[in-house]
């Protein structure tokens, strides 16, 4: 019986193994895997090349030019195509790894001449233009998805040629060895171990029509940094949508080929027709017309036959660096829309001449002068591989979108910022990351974090970046206190030299509570000044703060201060040097500031002021008689609206993503309670900028009106920047940003005024390697009046500016280390017969970021 059972078991086991063997064999051989690399004739890898079979199954090469193609069976023909190269056809698949070399085309894309018949590619381009709104994901009511982004600076170690380079020096006797250059060897050694740099980001994105798009960054890992450099996330490397009027690459905008402007800008040509699971897809090449001289993009559009929707886009920019941008779309049948699924940006060293500017000129690559680097003719290198190795290096930004949900109702909370960082985003565990990584981390990737963490710590890079960030706002950071640089040293014509110390607590003490204080002494007026304040953050998402302050200090008379303006480093405007008319003020204040939206900031403030004038002053009217000392309780409401600016909320506070124009600030002031004066004021400031090929034109408009009786300290001023009684050449000093350089301080007063300035800044003029400047042409005008001038009794000569005051100027800025020279002249009714009063020559200082 036992023998029978054992025989039966053996029989069943054999049958089971046979079935499994057949299944495994079937699975193994029902899937053919083709792997390989696509190169150009110089053996450089070609990224984003099209690899497809005769049955139209295909893929694209990676940034290293490699591809993997999973097929049910071995194909009879494999095609490889790439813009500017001849299509290669392969029929031999006897190797495990294919190396395919493409030959460059000798001819360029010809201009299309239409004779009786339209270019067939235009049918699909015009169809894509006509259906832009329907195919754009903005047509959806809702969408949300998760996203994983990885940035890597690296190179394929196999593409790096390693050698020890012998450097010789020539002399009369011949040549001798100077030293050994191991740069190439060390470069390859590093790349085998790790990448040069890497950063990761995992986010949740939500969108609701008429509300907007909100990204919540759940996790960040920036090699070398405990806290990421949040400002880097403000850089727009690549547009998410390809349906806008312009397409952004590296912060620069290019005309979109599927727009009406694109029809005038590009030539189009059908290269191929592909078959997808849904429909036919036309592969259309676009390239900027030869008649257009500005730099533009070229690339490929994959346009679906029925709805004329984009299914894939490749855009390339050639120059000092080569940039290739790729975007893949996935079809969602229920919503009948193609949604962006994968994006990739590849940046490599190019062979083009000239200079390429990105992110508004913050990043410049290449040079207009090809002869700037002179070689030392006495040095001889045995091998020169470094340039080739540099060309093998690249920066890759790869984004994968997943868990995509369309038109499912959702709430988009906290839209006060376009991007919001979770407080724990920089401290996520490996388990958390694994939920979002769609591109696994290799050993080289893990080692990159180890290497960079050590290097950044050793060099103190994170500390230096934090210092630079805060210096722009006038603070120098220490471990617990940020020192207020503006309070350390100052000078004006009333206080003379002023020395002090001040600061505020930073995030190492608390992100919720901030205490600030300063103390200073003016050697001219022999007075101590001091301030103390405490503020608490009530809501991080809406940037809501409540604070109280006490200040005993001096203030310039008739100076307009908008309470919503941010504190800046004092050197950005040095016109305070010429101030000489001040008043003492002891102020107790309380405020609350709150962002109604991301681009609408508000501040409500109540001040109780005890004012003492430093010059003899009496205000005398039928209802009011006040001497030089008086009390004012003022309520102020400030609103700052930047309609096109975008922001992000970080654990360290609110940061501007895009500092766009126009900028509009409104402020209302009303006296309250037992104030010695009863008045109200309305002020507005508007800034606009127009950018053209000839430079930037900046417009500034300011206006103020009041009602009631204003003391001299709170009247509007003429915006003069010359010390009283000082004429040229003794008036030579430093110019302001929007001040009259030929008008004296406190020369004019107004209870209603309008000010206008236009400044046109031209591009840098380069005379030689060491001599260059940035010219600006300026025109200013102010008009104002004062109704109760007879009620003010003072030693100052009070005049109105009812006839207007205007001046024009020419500035040559940034001649040397930010310093320049400005020349200004009065115009029109404001001119006097005395030349010295009409002319001013001043230094300019423009801090460059």
Beta strands, then each sheet from edge to edge (+ up, - down):
strand 1: 32-39
strand 2: 50-53
strand 3: 58-60
strand 4: 66-71
strand 5: 78-81
strand 6: 88-90
strand 7: 97-101
strand 8: 142-154
strand 9: 165-171
strand 10: 174-181
strand 11: 197-208
strand 12: 212-222
strand 13: 246-249
strand 14: 252-255
strand 15: 266-275
strand 16: 280-288
strand 17: 298-304
strand 18: 310-317
strand 19: 321-332
strand 20: 337-349
strand 21: 354-358
strand 22: 363-367
strand 23: 379-381
strand 24: 394-406
strand 25: 419-421
strand 26: 475-477
strand 27: 481-484
strand 28: 489-492
strand 29: 496-505
strand 30: 513-522
strand 31: 527-539
strand 32: 544-556
strand 33: 582-597
strand 34: 600-613
strand 35: 617-620
strand 36: 625-626
strand 37: 629-641
strand 38: 646-650
strand 39: 653-658
strand 40: 663-672
strand 41: 679-692
strand 42: 695-708
strand 43: 716-717
strand 44: 720-722
strand 45: 740-744
strand 46: 749-750
strand 47: 752-761
strand 48: 765-766
strand 49: 772-785
strand 50: 792-794
strand 51: 805-816
strand 52: 819-827
strand 53: 839-845
sheet 1: 4+ 1- 7-
sheet 2: 3+ 2- 5+ 6-
sheet 3: 15+ 16- 17+ 18- 19+ 20- 24+ 8- 11+ 12- 25- 38- 39+
sheet 4: 10+ 9- 23+
sheet 5: 13+ 14-
sheet 6: 21+ 22-
sheet 7: 26+ 27- 29+ 28-
sheet 8: 26+ 27- 29+ 30- 31+ 32- 33+ 34- 37+ 40- 41+ 42- 47+ 49- 48+
sheet 9: 26+ 27- 29+ 30- 31+ 32- 33+ 34- 37+ 40- 41+ 42- 47+ 49- 51+ 52- 53+
sheet 10: 36+ 35- 50+
sheet 11: 43+ 46-
sheet 12: 44+ 45+
end
